[in-house]
Amino acid sequence: MAEGNREAEEADLSSPDYGGDEEPKVGTVTAVAAGSKRQEEKETGKVPPGEDGAEDKDEDRDRFWLPERVKNALQKSRNFDEFRKARPFRLETYVEALDRKKDTEINLADPKVYDEIDRSVEEGEWDGFHSGFPCASFSRVRWRDSPGGPMPVRSAAHIYGLPGNTPSQQKEADEGTLMATRSAWLHKKQVMACQKRGVPEVSTLENPPGAKDSGSAWDLLELLQVVQETKSSTVEFNTCAYQTKLRKRWFKPARWTGKLETLGSLAKVCKCPAWVEHVPLMGKQKTEAAGAYPEELTDAVAKKIVETWKRVLNLEWLRYQFKMKSNLINKLQIQWLENEEKRRKRVYEDSTPENQQALSSEPKKARTEVKMLEANDNEEEALPSSSTGPSRKRIREDQNDHAIGGMRNPSIAVSRLHQVQRVGQQISDAWAVFAGDHPEVLDAAKNYGSREAKINMELLDAWRNRLQEFLEVKLMDGITLKEEVEFASPLNAALWDAWRVASRDPEQYIGQWAREGVPLGMDMEVPASGIYPTVDPQEPLETKMDMAELKNLRNYESVETQKEEASIEVDRYLKKGFCRVLSWEELHERFPEGTASRLALIMKQKPDGSTKRRIVIDMKRSRGNDRANIKERIVLPRAQDIVESLRVMRSRERELRGRDSERSILKSSRAFQDTEVEFCPLDLQDAFCHFGVHPTELKHCVSPGLESGTGILWVAMLFGFKGAPFIMGRLSAAIGRLVQSMFHPAAAQTQVYIDDVALILRGSQQCRDLNLAKVLYVLAAFGVQVAMEKGERGRRVQWIGTTFELIPNYVVLGAPEKMIGEVKDTLDSWAKKGMIPTKELRSFLGKLAWIAGIIPRLRWTVTAMYAVLTKVLNEEDKEHERAQQRKGDRRPKVGLVAVKRLGTTVPWLQAAFATPESMVIRQEPLEKLEPVWGVVTDASPKGIGGLLIHRVGQSWHIVEAFEAPVQSHQAVSLDIEFQQASGQAVLEAVAMLRALQMWSTKVQKGALVIRSDSSVALAITKKLSSPTKTLNYIAAEISLLLEKACISRLVPQHIPGTLNKEADWLSRLGDRGAIPAALVGIKLRRTTALSERQLAMKPPGQEGSPWHAALPHPSGVYDSL
C-alpha cells in the first residue's frame, strides 16, 4: 500500500531528557510504513485537575490507558535503559511495512486483512501509522491526451466515478476509493488510541494534491470528514525540494496530512537552480519511479518521529515511576512531567467533547490563571468606540442597505416587501397547477442550454393569459400606433403594471417606459423610485451639436476600413428594429440640434472559431454623456454574494417542507453525484434593447451611416448611453425581485449583474426542472428575452467571469488564469517604466476590479488607483481647454500617468501577485467559521510580546508565547524613535504582525481572534484610513499574510490593559517582575521584533521603500474584509 522501500536503522532513544531536544541518531527511513506498527501520537495528555496534591495527580494519570506490551515492559524493568530495551518500540526492532507490490497478501481491500489491522490499531499495538495509499485512480496523468494511456475514471465533479465508466473502470475507481477511505479510518483509530494513552500522535497520510478538474483523494467526503474530526494538519511540497543532491529531479507535488509535531516544517516549494532538469512524468516506468519517497524526505520525517517517540518513552516511564512512588524519579523529572501533562491536557480536551464539559467543573483556582482569555459569548468583534466617525465605505454600504435594490441580494429586498412575497407565492402556486395540467412545460428546463431549448409559444400564451387573469391585467382599448422611428419594446407593459399594483412593488416606471420609451437624463429627467442610493449629480453640459455637422462627420478607422464587417452587425440591429438608417437631410430636418456620436468596431475571435463583432457608440468624445444627469447609482453583486447566498441556503434549509429538505449538496452527502443544488445562470438577450428611447431623447442618438449621405438613428436603448446601465439596472432589479419572490430563500437564490442572472436552485431533479421552467415561462410572459441556447446548468458554472463550483462544505471560486497572468505581467512591466498610458491603467483596473470580486483584500488598491485615474482624467479635460487657448502647438499633452502617482499600491500588488497561482482558486466555507485560535499581543518601547491561544469550550488557553526586544536598527526601519513612547502605536501593530507571522499556519482557512489593549493597532485589523505611513505599511503586510494563510476573517477584540498582564510581561524585557502564573510551563520563544526575511516589502524607514514618502491616497487595507 505504501510506496517505496521501508527500512530503518537503529535510532538512539536515550535516557529521559525531560524535553526530547537531543538530536536523534537516525539512519535512513525511506518511509514510515503505510501501517507502521508504531502508535500514532498527538499531544493529548491529561493534566492534574487541581493545583496541588500528589494523589490528585496520581488519580489523573491513572486515567491514561496502557497497552499490555507497554505495561509488561514497565513492570519488569528496573531502570529506564531496561525499559527502553524491553519495550517493543526501537526502530530496529520492528517496522511493519505493508506494501502491496511486495506482498500481495497485504491488501486493505481484503476485509480479513483490514479487520486484523483495525483491531491491532484500536488495541494500541501500533506506535505510529503512515499510509501512502494508491493514487493511480486519482492521477491527473490520466487526463493527458496520450495514446495508449489509462483513461480517467473519476473527476473533481464525479469523485466517486465518472457517469460513463465501464464496469471495469468503475471497479478500479471503487478499489481506489476503498483503499483511501480505509486508510483514513485507520488514521482516525490511531489518533484516538494515542489520545486515550495520553501520548503525542504519529499518524500521517500521503497522496498527491491533484488538480481542480481531475480531483484528488482529498476530495473524498470520507477523507474530508476524518481530517476535520482529527484536526489533522496538512503540508504540501514539491518532491524536487528533497532531491538536492540529484541533477534530474521530479517536480511532482505531494501532500502529507496527519498528526505529527512540527509536520508543517516539511513544506517546501521548488527552488531548483537553472542546471537542474525536471523530468516529465510520462510513461508508467517514470510515474512508478517518482512514487518512491526521496531519502532526504524520509530522513526529515524519521527525525520528527524519533523525537516524538523519545518523549513517549519518557512519559510512559515517568508516569509509571510516579505512580509507584519510586525513588528513581527526581524533582526535575517531576517538573518536566507536569509541564508535559499540561501541554497534553489542552490538546486532549480540545479533541474530546466529554472533557470539554469536565472543564467547567475545575476548581476556580485553576481557571483564574487565564481569566483574561475567557471567550465572549458569540466571539463578536469588540472594539472601543471611535470619535472619527464611520468610513466612506461604511457610509456607502449603509446607503446600499437602505435602498431597496434587487440586483444584489434580491432575497433581502424581497424580505422587506411582504406583499411582493405574497404575490410571488401566489404565482408559484398557480404555476404548480399549470405545470400539472401541462407537464410538457418542463421540456424548456430539460433542454436548457441546448439547441433544442425553446419556449412552447402555445403554452406561453396559455400561461400568460392565466397570469393576466390572476393579476387582473387591464388592457388598453384600441391600438397604440408608433411612429416609424419609434421602437416597440418586447416587454409586456400591461403585465408589469398589474404586477406592480398587486405586489405594491416600489418600481413604478417599467410599464410606462416599455410603452413610451426611456428618458436618458439629457433632455428628459430619469425619475427616481428609491431602488438605488442617490448621488450628487455633476452639472450637465447644456450646449448641443448642430446636426448639419453630421454631413462631414466620419466614423472611426475601424469602421471605415472594415465596412463589410461593420455592416453585418448594423444589419442585425436593423432586422431587430434597434436602429433606422435615414438620409442626413431627413435627420437634420427632424433634429436640428442634438448629439452625433461616431462609431467604432471591435472584433474578437471566439474559441469556436466564429467572430464576435461589437459596435461602440462613442458618447464620451461627442460629449453626449456630459449632457446626461443621473441622480442614482446602481449596486451590483459581487462574486462573494454568491457565497453568501449559498450560506443562506444552507443555514435555512430546515425551514423547507418535505423530505427533500433533509439532504443537500451543501452538506457532506455521500451521494455527491445526485446533488440537489445547482447553478442555472440566465443570459438576458440584447438586454439594453428591452427599452426604446423616448422620442424626446432621440436627437441624442444619432451616428454617421456606413454609406455616404446617411445617418443611423438608434431607437432602442444601447449600452453606450450614460444612463443606460442605470435604467437597465432598474429593470434587472425588478426581475431579481420578481424571480426571488417565487421561492423560499432556502429553495432558490438569485443575483443579477445587469444582464447576467445567477439562479441557484435546490431540490430533486424534477423539482429543479419545475422551478427552472417556472422562471423561464414567467420571464417570457413578462416579455423578458432569455438566450435559451446560451444557458447552462450544473454544480460548476461560470458567471461574470468567475467560475463557481460546489464541493462538500465549500464553494470554490476560480478567477481566469489568463487575466491574473496579464495583471502580473503588467505589474512587472511597470517596474521598469516611469510613465504609463492612461488607457493601459484603465484596462488594468478593469481586470483588477474583476479579480477583487473574488479576493476582497485587493479592493483597497482598486479604490486608490481609481482615485488616481479620475484625477488624471479631470486634469486631461482641463488640458484640452488649455490647449485650445495656446497660440502655438494646440495638441493636448494628455494620455500618460506617472507610475509613482499610484503610490504604494504597485509594490503591494507586485508582492501579492508574486505567486499568481495562489490567486486562481479560492475556497469559501459554506458555514461561518467561529474562531478557535487567537493571538494576544502587547508592546512597550523596549520590546513586543504575544500569546497564541486556543479555545476549549468557552475558555481560552495559552498554547505558546513569544518575546522580542526592539533593536535600534529596527526602529530606524520602522521610522520611529528608538525606545520612545512616540512609537508605541507602531510597535503595538508590529506585535500583531509578528504574532501572525509566527502562527498563521496554525489557523489556515479559519477565523482568528486578535486581542490587544491598543485601539489604534486593532483599528488596522478592521478598517483604517490613516495618514500614518508606517501603520499603513504594517496593515499592507498583514493583509498579504492573511491572504497567503487563507485566514478568512479576523475578529478584533479590545481588552483593558489591566487584563493583558501576560502579553504585557512578555513585552517588558529587562524591566519586569516574576513570571505570571499563566505562563509557567508554556513554551516561550525568543525571536526578533522585525523579521525582514518574512516581509514582502521594504519598511518605510529603509531607502527605496515606497512608504518612504507620505501616501498620496491613504486607504484602509481592511475596508473590505
Summary of the structure (lengths in Angstrom):
residues: 1121
radius of gyration: 34.3
end to end distance: 44.4
largest distance: 115.6
contacts: 3700
relative contact order: 0.08
helix: 44%
strand: 15%
